[in-house]
Amino acid sequence: QVQLVESGGGLVQPGGSLRLSCAASGSIFRGSVMGWYRQAPGKQRELVAIISSGGNTNYPSSVKGRFTISRDNAKNTVYLQMNSLKPEDTALYFCNLGTGGQNYWGQGTQVTVSS
């Protein structure tokens, strides 16, 4: 059983920064693809950042250059550093672990960007 626990969300002013963390239980973290997704009210869940087991990353254009995903395999943790935050980044952010055709989700952490 894999459990993912996100933390680090909160209220931040436009232009500010936040760092999200996602701690994973279990022994499959090292070989898994990890991703961050977000879902705003009334909108579909969308990919924010993804990192392979080898450390390759990918971002949509909406966050590229502002967000950075990283992983610490020794701590079974994936991070999302978010800089230059905008009001449109406001959403519930979810951590995802993908391995062997299985997908696991955390419960989400709220990020609100507002003055």
C-alpha positions in Angstrom: 0.0 0.0 0.0 1.4 3.4 -1.1 0.5 6.5 0.8 1.3 10.0 -0.3 1.2 13.0 2.1 1.5 16.5 0.7 2.4 19.6 2.8 3.5 23.1 2.3 0.5 24.8 0.8 -0.9 28.0 2.1 -1.8 31.6 1.3 0.8 33.7 -0.5 0.8 37.1 -2.3 1.2 37.4 -6.0 4.9 37.2 -6.8 5.6 35.1 -3.8 7.0 31.6 -3.4 6.0 28.3 -1.8 7.6 24.9 -1.6 5.4 21.8 -1.6 6.5 18.5 -0.3 5.1 15.0 -0.9 6.3 12.1 1.3 5.7 8.6 0.1 5.5 5.4 2.1 6.6 2.1 0.7 9.6 0.9 -1.2 8.6 1.7 -4.8 9.4 5.4 -4.7 12.9 5.2 -6.2 11.7 3.6 -9.5 8.5 5.6 -9.9 7.6 8.6 -11.9 6.4 11.4 -9.6 4.2 14.2 -10.6 2.4 17.3 -9.3 -1.1 18.1 -10.5 -3.5 20.8 -9.6 -7.3 21.3 -9.8 -9.0 24.7 -9.5 -12.7 25.0 -8.8 -14.8 24.1 -11.8 -11.7 23.0 -13.8 -10.2 19.7 -14.7 -7.1 18.4 -13.0 -4.0 19.4 -14.9 -0.4 18.3 -14.8 2.0 20.9 -13.3 5.3 19.0 -13.3 6.7 15.5 -13.7 10.0 13.9 -12.8 11.2 10.5 -13.9 13.0 8.0 -11.8 16.2 9.2 -13.5 15.5 12.8 -12.7 14.3 14.0 -16.1 11.6 16.7 -15.7 8.9 18.2 -17.8 6.5 21.2 -17.3 3.6 22.7 -19.2 4.2 26.2 -20.6 2.0 27.8 -17.9 4.5 27.1 -15.2 7.8 26.5 -17.0 10.5 28.8 -15.7 8.6 29.4 -12.5 8.1 25.9 -11.0 10.8 23.3 -10.3 10.2 19.7 -9.4 12.9 17.7 -7.6 13.1 14.4 -5.7 15.1 13.0 -2.8 15.1 9.2 -3.1 16.8 8.8 0.2 13.8 10.5 1.9 11.1 9.2 -0.5 10.1 12.7 -1.0 9.3 14.9 -4.1 9.2 18.7 -4.0 7.7 21.4 -6.0 9.3 24.8 -5.7 6.9 27.5 -6.9 8.2 31.0 -7.6 6.6 34.1 -9.1 3.2 32.8 -8.1 0.1 34.2 -9.8 -3.5 34.3 -8.8 -4.3 31.7 -11.5 -2.0 29.3 -9.7 -4.6 29.0 -7.0 -5.7 25.4 -6.8 -5.6 22.2 -4.8 -2.3 20.6 -5.6 -2.0 16.8 -5.7 1.0 14.5 -5.6 1.0 11.5 -7.9 3.1 8.3 -8.0 3.1 6.2 -11.1 4.6 2.8 -11.4 3.8 -0.5 -13.2 0.5 0.9 -14.5 -0.7 1.9 -11.1 -1.3 5.5 -10.0 -1.5 6.7 -6.5 -2.7 10.1 -5.3 -2.3 12.2 -2.2 -5.1 14.1 -0.5 -4.0 17.4 -1.8 -2.7 20.7 -0.4 -4.4 24.0 -1.0 -2.4 26.9 -2.6 -4.1 30.3 -2.7 -2.4 33.2 -4.4 -4.1 36.5 -3.4 -3.3 39.9 -2.2 
